[in-house]
Amino acid sequence: MSIYEYDQEKHLRQEREASWEKGKEEGMKLLNDLYSFLAKEGRTNDILRAVQDSEYRDKMLRDFLEE
């Protein structure tokens, strides 16, 4: 690729999209880990509440990460 073919806007857009996808995948893995932990502990009510209440879910995630 020559320097004349380089499209900085396109490159930056591709980098943002790749970062977004990576963050989304990591977030989903973290949520799955949290829900698996809660299920093993028999805390299905916490899972249901976390699915419905984003503030509660965020608190559960913070607590989960601290452990």
C-alpha positions, 0 to 999 in steps of 0.5 A: 500500500502506498502512502497515497492509498492510506485512508486515515478515517477508514483506518480509525473507523476500523480500529473503533469497530474492532475495539467495540467488538472486543469490548462487547465480547469481554462484557458478555463473557463477564456477564456469563461468568457472573450469571453462572456463579449466581446459578451455582449458588442458587441465586436465581432471584438475583439473576432475574433482578439483574436482567431487569434492573441495570443498576442492580446488575452493575452493582452485582458486577462490581461486587463480583469483580471485587471477589 
